[in-house]
């Protein structure tokens, strides 16, 4: 008869215990052992890489958002600004309609009207400029189809061909984009632009 309180000395048949026996997992020779310096260094490098990538993504997002907000502001006022340009043109036409002699000999009433129209036009252009809309006059510049629209050619041999000699309607930009191109007359048949001097050895 066996004593139930006697310890089991048979190694092939161990006594059952309350907790299961878990074997240690096999570690490949290339992998650093858990808790070693190599494992910690590897984890640190991965964490640093993730942090740098996250910071770069956040900076890109911040710049993209800033650009989108700026574009939205410009697009929001583009339609309104384009409509206001008609009013600015009409003010300029009103001033141009008064002959120079009439301006010089104007009675006080007419002079007050002229001054009022000029003041209104200046105030409107200043307000547009505060909102990013700028007027440009390309007189004397080389014709640039990105900013100007040629209406006709003018035979003028005194200036190089392709030079803007008349401005029918001033142009406007909003930010770095063209809101309305300038309507211009371009010189033709004049002297050609001098070629760049070539270096001779």
Secondary structure, 3 states (H helix, E strand, C coil): CCCCCCCCCCCCCCCCCCCCCCCCCCCCCCCCCCCCHHHHHHHHHHHHHHHHHHHHHHHHHHHHHHHHHHHHHHHHHHHHHHHHHHHHHHHHHHHHHCCHHHHHCCCHHHHHHHHHHHHHHHHHHHHHHHCCEEEECCCCCECCCCCEEEEEEEECCCCCCCEEEEEEECEEEECCEEEECEEEEEEECCCCCCCCCCCCC
